[in-house]
C-alpha cells in the first residue's frame, strides 16, 4: 500500500529524516515508536505530503508520488490523517464536522452524507452527540469525532500522529479502543504513539526510530520481548 525509499528531510541545516525505508502492506497496522524528536511525526507528514521531502521516493499503491504533483489533493483523500490536536470547526456541530469533507470535496449529496455521518458516529460511540458542538464534549470525544471525520473520506490508509498525547490519561482508553477496532477490521494504519499497550495488542509490526532513522523493526513480541538494538533496549527500559 505504501512504500518509502531512502527518504530524507531537512529543516534548514537540521537533518530530520535520514534514508528512511519503510513498507506498509494492505490491512497492516504499523506502529512507530521512539523518543520525541526522532522524526516519527515528520515521517507521517511526509507520507501525507504535508511536508515536502528533498530526497527519496514515496510510492502509494504502486505509483510514485512527486511532492509537486498536481494531484496531491486526490492523494490526501486516499491517505487520511488524525492529528494530536483535533482541529474541529468550533462553529459546526459534531455531525457537520464529520460530513464537511465528503460534501465539500467529494460532492456527496447531503442526505447520503448525513447517513454516512451517523453511521460513523455510531461506530466511534458518539451517535448521541451528533448535534452537539465541540466545546460541549470531552477531549477523548473530540478525538473520536476526528477519527470519524477522517473515515468519512473513505481513505485506503489512516495515519495517526500521537492521537492521545493531548488527552487527559483517563480519556486515552476510549480513543485507543476505537483505533484497535479499526485495526482488527483490517484498516491499513500507520500509528505514531507512546501507548505501548496499543502497540503490543494491535500492531502487526512495530518500528523504532532514533535520530531520524529506523533502527529496528519487527513483531510486537520481538520488539518488546527481545529487542536487538541497544538504542531500542534503552528506550524501552525507560518507557516500560
N, C-alpha and C positions, 0 to 999 in steps of 0.2 A: 504493500500500500504506500509506504513512504521509504525512500532511500536517501541518505545523506552521505556525500562523498567528499572527504578532505575539506570540510567546511572551515573557513577562517573568518573571523570578525574582529575588527579593531574599532575602538572608540578613541580617536586621536592616536596617541602612541601606545595606548593600553591594548594589549593583545588578549581578547576575551575568549575567543574560541580558536583552538589550535588543532587543525587537521582532524576534525571530528568525523568519524564514520559511524553510521547507525542505520539499521534496518528495522522497520516495523511491519509485520505481516498483517493481513486482513484478520479481524476479530481478535487480535492480540492486545493485551493490556501491558504496556511497558511503563514501569515506574522509574523515574530518575531521582536519585538521592545525592546528597553531597552538602558540604558546608556552604554558607552564604558567600556569594562572590565567586563560586566555582564555574559559573557560566550556564547553569541549568535553565533559568528563565530566558536568557538571551537566545539559547538554542531553540526554545519553543517559539519565541517571537520571530526568529528567522524562518522557521518552518511555515509560519503563517504569514510571512512577508511583512510583518510589522516593523522589522529591521532588515535593512539591506546588507547582504554579505559582500565581502570584497573578493572572496576566492572560494572555489569549491562548487559543488552541484547539489541541488535539491530536486529529487525526482519523485513525482506523485503519480501513482497508478501508471508507471512506466513512461511518463512524459517529463522531461526535464523542464523545470520552470525557471525562467530568467527573471532576475529582480526588476528589470524594466519592461516586463511583459504587459501588454495592454489588457490582458485577461485576468489580472490579479483579483479583481472583484468576483470573478467566477470561481477562482481557486478558493477564495475565502468562504464561499458558500459550501464548498466540499469539506473544508477543514475548519470546524467550529472551535471557539476558544472560550474558556471560562477563566476569568481573572481573579486575582487576590481580592480586589475591591469590586463590588457588584455592578457598579455603573448603570444602575436602573434609572429610568427617567422619573424624577420625583412627581411630575405633574400628570403622570399616567397611572392608571390602575395596574394591578398585577397582570391581569389578562391583557390589557393594552400593551404592556411591555413585552409580553410573550409573542403577540401576533404582529408587532410592528415590522419585524424583518420580513416575514412571509408576504404581508400585504404590500409593503413599500418596495421591496427588492424583487420578490418573485411574482408579484401581482396576483397573489392568491385571492379569490373572491372573499369578501369579509365574512360571509356566513360559513364558508369552509374553514377559514382561519379561526373563527370562534370555536368551531367544533374541535379542531386540532388543539387549540389553546387549552380548552377544558380537559381534553384527553391527557395532555402533557402535565397540566397542573395536578390532575388526579394521580398521575404516575409518580410525581415527586411529593405527594401527600398534602397538596395545598389547594385542592379544588374549592374549598370553602372560603379561600382568601381572594378569589378571582376579582372581586370588585373593591378590594381594599387597596389603599395607596402604600407605597414602600415605607413611608415614615411610620406606618402603624404596625409593621411586622418586625420580628427579630432579625438579627444578622444571619442566623442559620437559615431562616425562612427566605431572606433576600437571596442568599446564595443558591438555594434550591430553585427560586424563580429564575435566577441567571442560568442555571443548568437547563431548565425548561425552555428558556428563550433560545439557548444555543441549539437545543434539539429541534426547535420549531423550524429551523432552516434545513432540517433533514440531512445533516452532514454525513459524510462517509467516515470521517475521523473527528474525534474530540480531543482537544488539548486542554489540560488543566494546569494552570500556573499557581501553585500553592493555594488552592481554593479554600483552605481552612485557616490560613495564617492570620487573617484579620478577625477571626471569631473568638468569642469567649470559650474557654475549654469545655463548658457544659453543652455548647451548641455544635461542637465539632462532629460528634457521632451521627447526628441526623443527616448531615451532608455526606459523610463518608459512606453511610448505608446506601444512599441513593447511587453514589458512584460505584459501589460494589455490585449493586443490582444491574447497572448498565454493563459492567464488565462481564457479569455472568450471562447476560443476554447476548453477548457477542459484539458489542460496540467496540470498534477499534479505538484505543485510547492511549495517549501518552500523558503521564501524570508526573508533575514535579511536586513533591510533597515531603513534609517532615513527619507524616503519620506512618510510622514504621509498621503498625499493625495492619494498615491497609496494604502496604507493600507485601507483607508476609502472606495475607489472605487472598488478595485479589490479583496480584501481578502474575503474569506468565513469565516475565523476565524483569530483573532489576539491574539498572545501570548506575554505577557510582562514578561521579565526575569530580575532578580535582584540578584546580588551576587551569580551567579551560579545556581539559582533555578527559576522554573516557578512559579510566584506568582499569576498570574491571566490570564485567557483566556476567550474569548467569541466572539460574533459577533462584527464587527466594530462599529455598533451602540451602543452596550453595553459598549465596552471598551472606546470609545471616548466620549460618552454622559453621561454614568453613571458608571464609574469605582468604584469598591467596595474597593479595597486595597489602603491603604494610600500611599504606595510607587508608585503605578500606578498613583494615583491622582497627587502626587508631580511631577513625571516625565513629565506627560502630561501638567501640568500647566507651566512648564519651557519651553517645546519644542513647544507648540501650540501658 
